[in-house]
């Protein structure tokens, strides 16, 4: 291998031959260990799903039918950086000969890694790293660089964003978040919640720069506390909502939700509220304290790719979400017929709200339970899912959210839905 004067690895230098694939005996031992203990070392992939490190572990998982295992999604790595990262990880884990280890150390140094970074990533003592680097030209800079130069001659940040995931669905969400953030993603490891929050904040910033779209009187999206929502008593056919269901919300929000829904609903009208299993007893108690009467519990199956959401506080794989149904007394007969398993779908990737439920679930229940031109109320608009479903079915809707960014998102989605239905420009009332 020849080294260019500036210390850049030449274009014909291939890092992968330094890491030969596992022989069949070693792979079999790895597979049996994974069968017994699961995957411990994360599989690392790019934001497009390309495997950086862990091909053998991934192969074993597929052979064994394992779908839940740790993943790290890394963003914006050049091919050089992918290979170098893979090399560093495997130098630490594999039983390499001294010659193989020294070659790996030199390759990492030529890619701009500091001696300290090489030692930390590979587990090789700094003194051993220094000895292995005697053959590296003195033109390679010392220290820990903020930027490195790839074989394409371009300068790149030395650290790149990464997100930790555990399931295929989480991996897809992480990849989408990193792809959306692009070069604005912070150059450090993030958890999935933080990455998606950054996406929401970026979209909120974009929305704030846009004028608020026009909406007709039958589709009202307001920014206010739900207790101030201007709904006349006994006018709503359905209150359909996804309120917060933390323990604190059960004590503060849910009792008022029951009281205001009882005020807004017509006799015989229904309140349908998403909740979680963790605080289900508290949700039931809060709504029972209102003038509404318990009617039923529906189920919204999770659409998570694997079909399960991991509830680590209870060590349970959860495949559904409850919807509590309460009815306002005073009507003769029964409500319209519906089914208690919602016909849902995946949530919008661009919704910008952390717990938005699928539009199809709302549409299923609104279509069944609300007459044409009937009124739907959602006191927790979020990203506007209920409002989108209602206007798409020709029902009237009034909704609100206390958060200005969520309100802007909801207004935009409703305006886009109406524009699609009517063939008018988004900002036109005509």
C-alpha positions as CSV (number, residue, x, y, z in Angstrom):
1,X,0.0,0.0,0.0
2,X,1.3,3.4,-0.9
3,X,0.4,6.4,1.2
4,X,-0.2,9.8,-0.2
5,X,1.9,12.7,1.3
6,X,-1.0,14.2,3.2
7,X,-1.8,11.0,4.9
8,X,-5.1,10.3,3.1
9,X,-5.7,6.6,2.4
10,X,-5.4,6.0,-1.4
11,X,-8.5,5.3,-3.4
12,X,-7.5,1.7,-4.1
13,X,-7.1,0.8,-0.4
14,X,-9.8,-1.6,0.8
15,X,-10.4,-2.0,4.5
16,X,-12.6,-5.0,4.3
17,X,-9.9,-7.7,3.6
18,X,-8.5,-6.9,7.0
19,X,-11.6,-8.5,8.4
20,X,-12.2,-11.9,6.8
21,X,-15.7,-13.4,7.2
22,X,-16.4,-15.8,10.0
23,X,-15.7,-19.4,9.1
24,X,-18.6,-21.8,9.5
25,X,-17.5,-23.2,12.9
26,X,-17.2,-19.7,14.4
27,X,-20.5,-18.7,12.9
28,X,-22.2,-21.8,14.4
29,X,-20.8,-21.0,17.8
30,X,-22.1,-17.4,17.5
31,X,-25.5,-18.6,16.4
32,X,-25.8,-21.0,19.4
33,X,-24.7,-18.3,21.8
34,X,-27.4,-16.0,20.3
35,X,-29.9,-18.8,20.7
36,X,-29.1,-19.0,24.4
37,X,-28.5,-15.3,25.3
38,X,-29.9,-13.3,22.4
39,X,-28.0,-10.6,20.6
40,X,-26.0,-8.5,23.0
41,X,-23.8,-6.4,20.8
42,X,-26.0,-4.1,18.6
43,X,-26.3,-4.5,14.9
44,X,-25.3,-1.2,13.3
45,X,-26.9,0.2,10.2
46,X,-27.0,3.4,8.2
47,X,-30.0,5.7,7.9
48,X,-31.0,3.8,4.7
49,X,-30.8,0.4,6.4
50,X,-27.5,-0.8,5.0
51,X,-25.6,-2.9,7.5
52,X,-22.4,-1.4,8.8
53,X,-21.5,-4.0,11.4
54,X,-23.2,-7.2,12.5
55,X,-23.8,-9.2,9.4
56,X,-23.1,-12.5,11.1
57,X,-25.4,-11.5,14.1
58,X,-28.1,-10.5,11.7
59,X,-27.8,-13.7,9.8
60,X,-28.0,-15.7,13.0
61,X,-31.1,-13.7,14.1
62,X,-32.8,-14.4,10.8
63,X,-31.9,-18.1,11.0
64,X,-33.4,-18.2,14.6
65,X,-36.4,-16.1,13.8
66,X,-35.4,-13.4,16.3
67,X,-36.9,-9.9,15.4
68,X,-36.2,-7.9,18.6
69,X,-32.6,-7.1,19.2
70,X,-30.5,-3.9,19.8
71,X,-29.7,-1.7,16.8
72,X,-27.7,1.5,16.3
73,X,-28.6,3.6,13.3
74,X,-25.7,5.9,12.2
75,X,-26.2,8.8,9.9
76,X,-24.2,10.4,7.1
77,X,-21.2,8.1,7.2
78,X,-19.1,8.0,4.0
79,X,-18.1,4.5,2.7
80,X,-14.6,5.2,4.2
81,X,-16.1,6.0,7.6
82,X,-18.4,3.0,7.5
83,X,-15.5,0.7,6.8
84,X,-13.3,2.4,9.5
85,X,-16.0,2.1,12.1
86,X,-16.6,-1.5,11.3
87,X,-12.8,-2.1,11.4
88,X,-12.5,-0.4,14.9
89,X,-15.4,-2.5,16.3
90,X,-14.0,-5.7,15.1
91,X,-10.5,-5.0,16.1
92,X,-11.8,-4.8,19.6
93,X,-13.9,-8.0,19.4
94,X,-12.1,-10.4,17.1
95,X,-9.0,-12.5,18.0
96,X,-6.7,-10.9,15.4
97,X,-3.0,-11.7,14.9
98,X,-0.5,-9.0,15.8
99,X,0.0,-8.3,12.1
100,X,-3.7,-8.0,11.5
101,X,-4.2,-5.7,14.6
102,X,-1.3,-3.4,13.6
103,X,-2.6,-3.2,10.0
104,X,-6.1,-2.2,11.4
105,X,-4.6,0.4,13.7
106,X,-2.5,2.0,10.8
107,X,-5.6,2.0,8.6
108,X,-7.6,3.9,11.2
109,X,-4.8,6.4,11.7
110,X,-4.6,7.1,8.0
111,X,-8.3,7.8,8.0
112,X,-7.7,10.6,10.5
113,X,-8.3,8.9,13.8
114,X,-6.3,10.1,16.8
115,X,-4.2,7.6,18.8
116,X,-6.5,8.1,21.7
117,X,-9.6,7.5,19.6
118,X,-8.0,4.3,18.1
119,X,-7.1,3.0,21.6
120,X,-10.6,3.8,23.0
121,X,-12.5,2.2,20.0
122,X,-10.3,-0.9,19.6
123,X,-9.2,-1.6,23.2
124,X,-5.6,-1.6,22.1
125,X,-3.3,0.2,24.7
126,X,-2.1,3.6,23.5
127,X,1.5,2.4,23.8
128,X,0.8,-0.5,21.4
129,X,-1.0,1.9,19.1
130,X,2.0,4.2,19.1
131,X,4.3,1.3,18.2
132,X,2.1,0.2,15.4
133,X,2.0,3.7,14.0
134,X,5.7,4.1,13.5
135,X,5.2,3.3,9.8
136,X,2.6,6.1,9.3
137,X,4.0,9.2,7.7
138,X,4.7,12.2,10.0
139,X,2.4,14.3,7.9
140,X,-0.7,12.8,9.5
141,X,-1.8,15.3,12.1
142,X,-1.7,14.4,15.8
143,X,-4.5,14.9,18.3
144,X,-8.2,14.3,18.0
145,X,-9.4,16.0,14.8
146,X,-12.8,17.7,14.6
147,X,-12.9,16.8,10.9
148,X,-11.3,14.1,8.8
149,X,-10.5,13.9,5.1
150,X,-11.9,10.9,3.1
151,X,-10.5,9.4,-0.1
152,X,-12.9,11.6,-2.0
153,X,-10.7,14.6,-0.8
154,X,-13.6,16.1,1.1
155,X,-13.6,17.1,4.7
156,X,-16.2,15.5,7.0
157,X,-17.1,15.8,10.7
158,X,-15.1,13.3,12.8
159,X,-18.3,12.3,14.7
160,X,-21.6,11.5,13.2
161,X,-25.2,11.2,14.5
162,X,-26.5,7.9,15.7
163,X,-29.8,6.6,17.2
164,X,-30.4,3.6,19.3
165,X,-33.3,1.2,18.4
166,X,-34.5,-2.2,19.5
167,X,-37.1,-3.4,17.0
168,X,-37.5,-3.2,13.2
169,X,-40.2,-0.6,13.6
170,X,-38.0,1.6,15.9
171,X,-35.2,1.2,13.3
172,X,-37.4,2.5,10.5
173,X,-38.5,5.4,12.7
174,X,-34.8,6.2,13.5
175,X,-33.8,6.0,9.8
176,X,-36.7,8.4,8.9
177,X,-35.7,10.8,11.7
178,X,-32.1,10.9,10.7
179,X,-33.0,11.3,7.0
180,X,-35.2,14.2,7.8
181,X,-32.7,15.9,10.0
182,X,-29.9,15.5,7.6
183,X,-26.9,17.7,8.3
184,X,-28.8,19.4,11.2
185,X,-28.6,16.3,13.3
186,X,-26.3,16.7,16.3
187,X,-23.0,14.7,16.0
188,X,-23.7,12.4,19.0
189,X,-25.7,9.4,20.1
190,X,-29.4,10.1,20.5
191,X,-32.3,8.0,21.8
192,X,-35.2,7.6,19.4
193,X,-37.5,9.9,21.4
194,X,-35.0,12.7,21.3
195,X,-34.4,12.3,17.5
196,X,-38.1,12.4,16.8
197,X,-38.5,15.4,19.0
198,X,-35.8,17.2,17.0
199,X,-37.8,16.4,13.8
200,X,-41.0,17.8,15.4
201,X,-39.1,21.0,16.5
202,X,-37.7,21.5,13.0
203,X,-41.1,21.1,11.4
204,X,-42.7,23.4,13.9
205,X,-40.1,26.0,13.0
206,X,-41.0,25.7,9.4
207,X,-44.7,25.9,10.1
208,X,-44.3,29.1,12.2
209,X,-42.8,30.8,9.2
210,X,-45.9,30.1,7.1
211,X,-49.2,32.0,7.3
212,X,-52.1,30.2,9.0
213,X,-54.3,28.5,6.3
214,X,-58.0,29.4,5.9
215,X,-60.5,26.9,7.2
216,X,-64.3,26.9,6.8
217,X,-66.7,27.4,9.8
218,X,-67.5,23.7,9.9
219,X,-63.8,22.8,10.5
220,X,-62.5,24.7,13.5
221,X,-59.1,24.2,14.9
222,X,-58.4,26.4,17.8
223,X,-55.4,27.1,20.1
224,X,-56.8,27.0,23.6
225,X,-57.3,24.9,26.7
226,X,-60.1,22.4,26.1
227,X,-62.0,23.8,29.1
228,X,-62.4,27.0,27.0
229,X,-63.5,25.2,23.8
230,X,-66.7,27.0,22.5
231,X,-69.0,24.1,22.1
232,X,-72.7,24.6,22.9
233,X,-74.3,22.2,25.4
234,X,-76.1,19.1,23.9
235,X,-74.8,19.6,20.4
236,X,-72.0,17.0,19.8
237,X,-72.7,13.6,18.4
238,X,-69.2,12.2,19.4
239,X,-66.3,13.3,21.5
240,X,-63.4,11.4,20.0
241,X,-60.0,12.1,21.5
242,X,-56.5,10.9,22.5
243,X,-55.7,12.7,25.7
244,X,-52.5,12.4,27.7
245,X,-52.7,9.4,30.0
246,X,-49.8,9.9,32.4
247,X,-50.5,9.4,36.1
248,X,-50.7,13.2,36.6
249,X,-53.1,13.6,33.8
250,X,-55.4,11.0,35.3
251,X,-55.8,13.3,38.4
252,X,-56.1,16.6,36.6
253,X,-57.2,16.2,32.9
254,X,-59.4,13.2,32.8
255,X,-62.0,14.3,35.4
256,X,-62.5,17.5,33.5
257,X,-62.7,15.6,30.2
258,X,-65.6,13.6,31.6
259,X,-67.4,16.7,32.9
260,X,-67.0,18.7,29.7
261,X,-67.9,15.8,27.4
262,X,-71.1,15.3,29.4
263,X,-71.9,19.0,28.8
264,X,-71.2,19.0,25.1
265,X,-72.8,15.7,24.1
266,X,-76.3,15.2,23.0
267,X,-78.3,12.7,25.0
268,X,-77.1,9.3,23.8
269,X,-73.9,10.8,22.5
270,X,-70.6,9.0,23.0
271,X,-67.2,9.9,24.5
272,X,-64.5,7.6,23.0
273,X,-61.0,8.2,24.5
274,X,-57.7,6.4,23.9
275,X,-55.9,5.4,27.0
276,X,-53.1,3.1,28.1
277,X,-53.2,-0.1,30.1
278,X,-50.8,1.2,32.8
279,X,-53.4,3.7,34.3
280,X,-56.6,2.1,33.0
281,X,-58.2,1.9,36.4
282,X,-57.6,5.6,37.1
283,X,-59.0,6.5,33.7
284,X,-62.2,4.5,34.4
285,X,-62.6,6.1,37.8
286,X,-62.1,9.6,36.5
287,X,-64.8,9.2,33.8
288,X,-67.2,7.4,36.2
289,X,-67.2,10.6,38.3
290,X,-68.9,12.5,35.5
291,X,-72.5,12.3,34.4
292,X,-71.5,9.8,31.7
293,X,-72.1,6.1,31.9
294,X,-69.6,3.4,31.0
295,X,-70.6,1.7,27.8
296,X,-67.8,-0.4,26.3
297,X,-64.0,-0.9,25.8
298,X,-62.7,-1.0,22.2
299,X,-59.3,-2.1,21.0
300,X,-56.9,-0.4,18.6
301,X,-54.3,-3.0,17.4
302,X,-50.8,-1.6,17.3
303,X,-49.2,-1.3,13.9
304,X,-45.5,-1.6,14.9
305,X,-44.1,-3.9,12.2
306,X,-43.6,-6.7,14.7
307,X,-47.2,-6.2,16.1
308,X,-46.0,-5.5,19.7
309,X,-44.9,-2.4,21.7
310,X,-42.5,-3.1,24.5
311,X,-43.8,-1.9,27.9
312,X,-40.6,-2.3,29.9
313,X,-42.1,-1.1,33.2
314,X,-44.2,-4.2,33.1
315,X,-42.1,-6.5,31.0
316,X,-45.0,-7.0,28.6
317,X,-45.2,-7.0,24.8
318,X,-48.4,-5.0,24.2
319,X,-50.3,-5.5,20.9
320,X,-53.3,-3.2,21.4
321,X,-54.5,0.1,23.0
322,X,-57.8,0.5,24.8
323,X,-60.4,3.0,23.8
324,X,-62.9,3.7,26.6
325,X,-66.5,4.3,25.5
326,X,-68.8,6.3,27.8
327,X,-72.4,7.4,26.9
328,X,-74.5,10.3,28.0
329,X,-77.9,9.2,29.4
330,X,-81.2,10.4,28.2
331,X,-81.7,8.9,24.7
332,X,-84.1,6.1,23.7
333,X,-82.7,3.1,22.0
334,X,-79.1,2.2,21.2
335,X,-76.3,4.0,19.4
336,X,-75.6,3.0,15.8
337,X,-73.9,-0.3,15.2
338,X,-70.1,-0.5,15.1
339,X,-67.4,-3.0,15.9
340,X,-64.9,-2.9,18.9
341,X,-61.7,-3.7,16.9
342,X,-60.8,-0.5,15.1
343,X,-59.8,-0.8,11.5
344,X,-56.7,1.3,11.7
345,X,-53.5,1.9,9.8
346,X,-50.0,3.4,10.3
347,X,-49.7,6.9,11.6
348,X,-48.5,9.7,9.4
349,X,-44.7,10.0,9.2
350,X,-45.1,13.7,8.8
351,X,-47.7,14.4,11.5
352,X,-45.3,16.0,13.9
353,X,-47.0,14.8,17.1
354,X,-45.6,12.1,19.4
355,X,-48.7,10.1,20.0
356,X,-50.9,10.7,17.0
357,X,-53.3,7.8,16.3
358,X,-54.1,6.6,12.7
359,X,-56.7,8.5,10.7
360,X,-58.3,5.2,9.6
361,X,-59.2,4.4,13.2
362,X,-60.9,7.7,13.7
363,X,-62.7,7.4,10.3
364,X,-64.0,4.0,11.1
365,X,-65.8,5.2,14.3
366,X,-66.9,8.6,12.9
367,X,-68.4,6.9,9.9
368,X,-70.3,4.4,12.0
369,X,-71.4,6.7,14.9
370,X,-71.9,10.2,13.5
371,X,-74.7,11.1,11.1
372,X,-73.9,13.1,8.0
373,X,-73.3,16.7,8.9
374,X,-73.1,15.6,12.6
375,X,-70.7,17.3,15.0
376,X,-67.4,15.7,16.2
377,X,-65.4,17.3,19.1
378,X,-61.8,16.5,19.9
379,X,-60.5,18.4,22.9
380,X,-56.9,17.3,22.3
381,X,-56.2,17.9,18.7
382,X,-52.5,16.9,18.6
383,X,-51.7,16.7,14.9
384,X,-55.3,16.9,13.9
385,X,-56.1,13.2,13.2
386,X,-59.7,13.4,14.3
387,X,-60.3,16.6,12.4
388,X,-58.8,15.2,9.2
389,X,-61.0,12.1,9.5
390,X,-64.1,14.1,10.2
391,X,-63.8,16.6,7.3
392,X,-62.9,13.8,4.9
393,X,-66.3,12.2,5.8
394,X,-68.2,15.5,5.5
395,X,-68.8,15.8,9.3
396,X,-68.5,19.1,11.2
397,X,-65.6,19.2,13.7
398,X,-64.3,21.5,16.3
399,X,-61.0,20.7,18.0
400,X,-58.3,22.5,20.0
401,X,-54.8,22.1,21.4
402,X,-53.0,24.2,23.9
403,X,-49.7,23.9,22.0
404,X,-49.3,26.4,19.2
405,X,-47.1,24.1,17.1
406,X,-49.5,21.2,17.3
407,X,-52.4,23.6,16.5
408,X,-50.5,24.8,13.4
409,X,-49.8,21.2,12.4
410,X,-53.5,20.3,12.8
411,X,-54.7,23.3,10.8
412,X,-52.3,22.5,8.0
413,X,-53.4,18.9,7.8
414,X,-57.1,19.8,7.7
415,X,-56.4,22.5,5.1
416,X,-54.5,20.0,2.9
417,X,-57.3,17.5,3.3
418,X,-60.0,20.0,2.2
419,X,-57.8,21.2,-0.7
420,X,-57.4,17.6,-1.9
421,X,-61.1,17.0,-1.7
422,X,-62.2,20.3,-3.3
423,X,-59.4,20.7,-5.8
424,X,-58.7,24.3,-4.5
425,X,-55.4,25.9,-3.5
426,X,-54.7,25.3,0.2
427,X,-55.1,29.0,1.2
428,X,-58.2,29.7,-0.8
429,X,-61.7,30.0,0.7
430,X,-63.3,29.7,-2.6
